[in-house]
């Protein structure tokens, strides 16, 4: 019901009492309020620094006018607007629900009935929005609210009316959210309602899979994928599979309209619902007079797009990048700000006309090639016209009735009364979404590894593919970080030379770094005990290497787990077992485990193959183990077996990629790896269930040694 108010938040706006802060948008704060009649409302107030900016105020008035023109069944109804303390505000009904973005984050991908309901509900909203002469331009999961009255499309802050000129969209700017923009928007070709259809396709695929069909990345990567890559939509039920693929066609002329989408999903053709819908959505209301102050926007863009997008870099400037579902961003030209120092932590800027390479899209056994445009049931295109509000309201009623009759999305379906809490419960269907738990990684300040080390400790956000430093100096080699079990601390190896290596621990924010021991043998990773009080590491014992355990609070307290003189490295700890690789058997590297509670007890051999394996990593429940399989000098792939070695082993990666340093996500559904040449590594995530993979590290800089769990 909103967060508590801060010292700078108003207690009243106009005649409305402010109860709490709901969130922050691109133009202002959104508050939960109480109207004079006692009902709850949502109040959007322009930010103080923008209150005197005529352009922003005009855009805000656009939002008010646009929202008033759209039927309330598909958005938040505008109740009031005005100025208070010199700041423009808008009051809408309070929607008691959750955004699609937050629902997916908390519950995982949608069940089939909810997926159908959201697809139908958002398409119905687009019918009404387009009939009102609007293009939303920023349709994304954060702008779709799930409520008991159905999905509501919100935030018309960057929508533009099609039937009047305002001049607010400046040449050379893109306004919208990366990952949800149609190719023609990147190229700044004429914008039509087809851009919302493309966003609808991305949204439906995301709702099913928890992943944008074009992955994640900076502006150049996303631009290349949107323009040249094939979308990865996964397995969708009919008819959504063909509709989504058609909606994601790169040629806007080949995409279905919102009306065609809706009629196909609710049973077009001769059905009674389709007949009513066809009649009402084709009806044209009188055009509002030019003097109507609610009609603010730009001229209708009816021009045909050229056949297919031109090569990248031939259009106007591409732009500064903001990741994810945050406030819409205006993109313009500017100097590049990328480089090893940024690591994606600041918005990336791509200079005007810069060529963009087309990276390889994530692929996997479950990936399907894009299909052609599916046939749609209605014959002939809908009549074009500037539908007024009466037409939208009438069409909206038919849309709601038709959608509810077919999909039951007014209550989200009977099987959705008990929402799933996670994406990995026994009732979950479909692939798990990519978790956003941050990884700790080695960030290379400059290239040189492994001959020269410029490593620092950083955090990597997998969903936004951004990395930031946690602990950095300009002179040390800090590598192989490991989260403590509760993510309150990070252990890492500090290498001052090949002969001198130290075990350090720091708080999660990089504060209070402390050396635990200088007895490490080589550049080796470490492993925390399940209670977070001890760390297993490879120790120098005489002329050999042993697996020792040190108590963090008492560095002088050491426990030696192994005694043989064979080479060993890379411990991992889960439950009472510590895993590591050793050359004990025939000179090849194999994986073993020992009982941490019983030093000297016979070890258990987990792998037994005729070539080297290394880098063991336990699944969070300690039942499985991922490891690096190295059949030759240049081939490295990730395999999974049972933690006791008694079950079968299976490959997770097996193509020409070079993968190592596997680490499980905290929920056990994904595995992150370091991929590529040793000197130029990147971080990728692979879903265990279907081997779908995607890059999760930014394109700028190099990073390795990931730890997720």
Buried (B, 14 or more C-beta within 10 A) or exposed (E): EBEEBEEEBBEEBBEBBBBEBBBEBBBBBBBBBBBEEEEBBBBBBBBEEBBEBEEBBBBBBBBBBBBBBBBBBBBBBBBBBEBBEEBBBBBBBBBEBBBBBBBBBEBBBBBBBBBBBBBBBBBBBBBBBBBBBBBBBBBBBBBBBBBEBBBBBBBBBBBBBBBBEBEBBEEEBBBBBBBBBBBBBBBBBBBBBBBBBBBBBBBBBBBBBBBBBBBBBBBBBBBBBBBBBBBBBBEBEEBBBBBBBBBBBBBBEEBBBBBBBBBBBBBBEEBEBBBBBBEBBBBEBEBBEEEEEBBBBBEBBEEEBEEEBEEBBEBBBBBBBBBBBBBBBBBBBBEEBBEBEBBBBBBBBBEBEBEBEEBEBBBBEBBBEBEEBBEBBBEEEBEEBBBBBEBBBBBBBBBBBBBBBBBBBBBBBEEBEEBBEBBBEEEBEBBBBBBEBBBBBBBBBEEBBEEEBBBBBBBBBBBBBBBBBBBBEEEBBBBBBBBBBEBEBBBBBBBEEEEEBBBBBBBBEBEEBEEBBBBBBBBBBBBBBEEBEBBBBBBBBEEBBBBBBBBBEEBEEBBEBBEEEBBBBBBBBBBBBBBBBBBBBEEBBBBBBBBBEEBEEEBBBBBEBEEBBBBBBBBBEBBBBBBBBBEEEEBBBBBBBBBBBEEEBEEBBBEEBBBBBBBBBEBBBBBBBBBBEEEEBBBBBBBBBBBBBBBBBBBBBBBBBBBBB
